[in-house]
Amino acid sequence: MRRAIATFIFRLWGWKVVGEVPKVRKAILVVAPHTSGWDFLVGVFSRAILGIKIQYIGKESLFKPPFGWLFRWLGGHPVNRVQRQNTVQFVVDLFNAHDDFFFALSPEGTREYTPQLKTGFYAIARGAQVPMVLVGFDYAKKEVQMNQPFYASGDREADFEHILGYFRTVKGRYPEKGIL
């Protein structure tokens, strides 16, 4: 029922999901560009349409009352961005604790403009030995685009060129805040 309602609302907004759920048990979904708070809703509706449980991390303040329960219920895990903590290892441990686990994060780490991608998602993929699935939120086409899974090769420069090449064609809600 949730899938039908999410699909109806998404279509009403003019959006669609392009691509399929990867045929793997674990993956890190690299979602970009992240330029708006609306990206969260696009992600929640996409997840319902695809019918998969996807976890994520968010700044700790989101998980406080009155809405903290909602973010946890939606698969969120709080991280304290003020205190230094090993977020990469935290997420690797989450992967290791589950037989089936999909985890989404934005490689920019913020909705604001960043000149380059952060590298934590890549370190997580390598540490957990899981594939990355590139997911574009394209506001120009009103599409959530899912790419095929790929594993980090160890050649970070080549892998990042592949990742950036994919996202170069995806336009966020506020393109001027995008990574490219």
Contacts in CASP RR format, 6 or more apart in sequence:
PFRMAT RR
TARGET T0000
AUTHOR 0000-0000-0000
METHOD contacts of the structure
MODEL  1
MRRAIATFIFRLWGWKVVGEVPKVRKAILVVAPHTSGWDFLVGVFSRAIL
GIKIQYIGKESLFKPPFGWLFRWLGGHPVNRVQRQNTVQFVVDLFNAHDD
FFFALSPEGTREYTPQLKTGFYAIARGAQVPMVLVGFDYAKKEVQMNQPF
YASGDREADFEHILGYFRTVKGRYPEKGIL
2 48 0 8 1.000
3 48 0 8 1.000
3 49 0 8 1.000
3 51 0 8 1.000
5 48 0 8 1.000
6 45 0 8 1.000
6 48 0 8 1.000
6 49 0 8 1.000
7 49 0 8 1.000
9 45 0 8 1.000
10 16 0 8 1.000
10 17 0 8 1.000
10 45 0 8 1.000
10 46 0 8 1.000
10 49 0 8 1.000
13 142 0 8 1.000
14 142 0 8 1.000
15 42 0 8 1.000
15 45 0 8 1.000
15 142 0 8 1.000
15 143 0 8 1.000
15 144 0 8 1.000
16 142 0 8 1.000
16 143 0 8 1.000
16 144 0 8 1.000
17 46 0 8 1.000
17 49 0 8 1.000
17 50 0 8 1.000
17 143 0 8 1.000
17 144 0 8 1.000
17 146 0 8 1.000
18 143 0 8 1.000
18 144 0 8 1.000
18 145 0 8 1.000
18 146 0 8 1.000
19 145 0 8 1.000
19 146 0 8 1.000
20 146 0 8 1.000
21 50 0 8 1.000
21 51 0 8 1.000
21 52 0 8 1.000
21 146 0 8 1.000
22 131 0 8 1.000
22 133 0 8 1.000
22 146 0 8 1.000
22 148 0 8 1.000
22 149 0 8 1.000
24 130 0 8 1.000
24 131 0 8 1.000
24 149 0 8 1.000
25 99 0 8 1.000
25 100 0 8 1.000
25 101 0 8 1.000
26 95 0 8 1.000
26 98 0 8 1.000
26 100 0 8 1.000
26 101 0 8 1.000
26 102 0 8 1.000
26 128 0 8 1.000
26 130 0 8 1.000
26 131 0 8 1.000
27 102 0 8 1.000
27 103 0 8 1.000
27 130 0 8 1.000
27 131 0 8 1.000
27 132 0 8 1.000
27 133 0 8 1.000
27 149 0 8 1.000
28 103 0 8 1.000
28 104 0 8 1.000
28 105 0 8 1.000
28 121 0 8 1.000
28 124 0 8 1.000
28 125 0 8 1.000
28 128 0 8 1.000
28 130 0 8 1.000
28 131 0 8 1.000
28 132 0 8 1.000
28 133 0 8 1.000
29 54 0 8 1.000
29 102 0 8 1.000
29 103 0 8 1.000
29 104 0 8 1.000
29 105 0 8 1.000
29 132 0 8 1.000
29 133 0 8 1.000
29 135 0 8 1.000
30 104 0 8 1.000
30 105 0 8 1.000
30 106 0 8 1.000
30 107 0 8 1.000
30 121 0 8 1.000
30 132 0 8 1.000
30 133 0 8 1.000
30 134 0 8 1.000
30 135 0 8 1.000
30 163 0 8 1.000
31 39 0 8 1.000
31 43 0 8 1.000
31 104 0 8 1.000
31 105 0 8 1.000
31 106 0 8 1.000
31 135 0 8 1.000
31 136 0 8 1.000
31 137 0 8 1.000
32 106 0 8 1.000
32 107 0 8 1.000
32 108 0 8 1.000
32 117 0 8 1.000
32 134 0 8 1.000
32 135 0 8 1.000
32 136 0 8 1.000
32 137 0 8 1.000
32 167 0 8 1.000
32 170 0 8 1.000
32 178 0 8 1.000
32 179 0 8 1.000
33 108 0 8 1.000
33 136 0 8 1.000
33 137 0 8 1.000
33 167 0 8 1.000
33 170 0 8 1.000
33 171 0 8 1.000
33 172 0 8 1.000
33 175 0 8 1.000
33 177 0 8 1.000
33 178 0 8 1.000
33 179 0 8 1.000
33 180 0 8 1.000
34 106 0 8 1.000
34 108 0 8 1.000
34 109 0 8 1.000
34 110 0 8 1.000
34 111 0 8 1.000
34 137 0 8 1.000
35 111 0 8 1.000
35 172 0 8 1.000
35 173 0 8 1.000
35 174 0 8 1.000
35 175 0 8 1.000
35 177 0 8 1.000
35 178 0 8 1.000
36 111 0 8 1.000
36 172 0 8 1.000
36 173 0 8 1.000
36 174 0 8 1.000
37 111 0 8 1.000
38 173 0 8 1.000
39 106 0 8 1.000
39 111 0 8 1.000
39 137 0 8 1.000
39 173 0 8 1.000
42 137 0 8 1.000
42 144 0 8 1.000
43 104 0 8 1.000
43 137 0 8 1.000
43 144 0 8 1.000
44 74 0 8 1.000
46 135 0 8 1.000
46 144 0 8 1.000
47 53 0 8 1.000
47 54 0 8 1.000
52 102 0 8 1.000
53 75 0 8 1.000
53 102 0 8 1.000
54 75 0 8 1.000
54 102 0 8 1.000
54 103 0 8 1.000
54 104 0 8 1.000
55 75 0 8 1.000
55 76 0 8 1.000
55 77 0 8 1.000
55 94 0 8 1.000
55 101 0 8 1.000
55 102 0 8 1.000
55 103 0 8 1.000
55 104 0 8 1.000
56 75 0 8 1.000
56 76 0 8 1.000
56 77 0 8 1.000
56 103 0 8 1.000
56 104 0 8 1.000
56 105 0 8 1.000
57 76 0 8 1.000
57 77 0 8 1.000
57 78 0 8 1.000
57 79 0 8 1.000
57 87 0 8 1.000
57 90 0 8 1.000
57 91 0 8 1.000
57 105 0 8 1.000
58 71 0 8 1.000
58 76 0 8 1.000
58 77 0 8 1.000
58 78 0 8 1.000
58 79 0 8 1.000
59 78 0 8 1.000
59 79 0 8 1.000
59 81 0 8 1.000
60 78 0 8 1.000
60 79 0 8 1.000
60 80 0 8 1.000
60 81 0 8 1.000
62 68 0 8 1.000
62 71 0 8 1.000
62 78 0 8 1.000
63 71 0 8 1.000
63 72 0 8 1.000
63 76 0 8 1.000
63 78 0 8 1.000
71 78 0 8 1.000
77 90 0 8 1.000
77 94 0 8 1.000
79 85 0 8 1.000
79 87 0 8 1.000
79 90 0 8 1.000
87 120 0 8 1.000
88 120 0 8 1.000
88 123 0 8 1.000
88 124 0 8 1.000
88 127 0 8 1.000
91 103 0 8 1.000
91 105 0 8 1.000
91 124 0 8 1.000
91 128 0 8 1.000
92 124 0 8 1.000
92 127 0 8 1.000
92 128 0 8 1.000
94 101 0 8 1.000
94 103 0 8 1.000
95 101 0 8 1.000
95 103 0 8 1.000
95 124 0 8 1.000
95 128 0 8 1.000
95 130 0 8 1.000
96 128 0 8 1.000
101 130 0 8 1.000
103 124 0 8 1.000
104 135 0 8 1.000
105 121 0 8 1.000
105 124 0 8 1.000
107 117 0 8 1.000
107 118 0 8 1.000
107 120 0 8 1.000
107 121 0 8 1.000
107 163 0 8 1.000
107 179 0 8 1.000
108 114 0 8 1.000
108 117 0 8 1.000
108 118 0 8 1.000
108 178 0 8 1.000
108 179 0 8 1.000
109 118 0 8 1.000
111 177 0 8 1.000
112 177 0 8 1.000
113 176 0 8 1.000
113 177 0 8 1.000
113 178 0 8 1.000
114 178 0 8 1.000
114 179 0 8 1.000
115 179 0 8 1.000
116 179 0 8 1.000
117 160 0 8 1.000
117 163 0 8 1.000
117 164 0 8 1.000
117 179 0 8 1.000
119 156 0 8 1.000
121 132 0 8 1.000
122 132 0 8 1.000
122 152 0 8 1.000
122 156 0 8 1.000
122 159 0 8 1.000
122 160 0 8 1.000
124 130 0 8 1.000
125 131 0 8 1.000
125 132 0 8 1.000
125 151 0 8 1.000
125 152 0 8 1.000
126 152 0 8 1.000
126 154 0 8 1.000
129 151 0 8 1.000
131 149 0 8 1.000
131 150 0 8 1.000
131 151 0 8 1.000
132 149 0 8 1.000
132 150 0 8 1.000
132 151 0 8 1.000
132 152 0 8 1.000
132 163 0 8 1.000
133 146 0 8 1.000
133 147 0 8 1.000
133 148 0 8 1.000
133 149 0 8 1.000
134 146 0 8 1.000
134 147 0 8 1.000
134 163 0 8 1.000
134 166 0 8 1.000
134 167 0 8 1.000
135 144 0 8 1.000
135 145 0 8 1.000
135 146 0 8 1.000
135 147 0 8 1.000
136 143 0 8 1.000
136 144 0 8 1.000
136 145 0 8 1.000
136 146 0 8 1.000
136 166 0 8 1.000
136 167 0 8 1.000
136 170 0 8 1.000
137 144 0 8 1.000
137 170 0 8 1.000
137 172 0 8 1.000
137 173 0 8 1.000
138 144 0 8 1.000
138 145 0 8 1.000
138 169 0 8 1.000
138 170 0 8 1.000
138 171 0 8 1.000
138 172 0 8 1.000
139 171 0 8 1.000
139 172 0 8 1.000
139 173 0 8 1.000
140 171 0 8 1.000
140 172 0 8 1.000
141 171 0 8 1.000
145 170 0 8 1.000
147 166 0 8 1.000
150 162 0 8 1.000
152 159 0 8 1.000
153 159 0 8 1.000
164 179 0 8 1.000
164 180 0 8 1.000
167 179 0 8 1.000
167 180 0 8 1.000
168 180 0 8 1.000
172 178 0 8 1.000
END
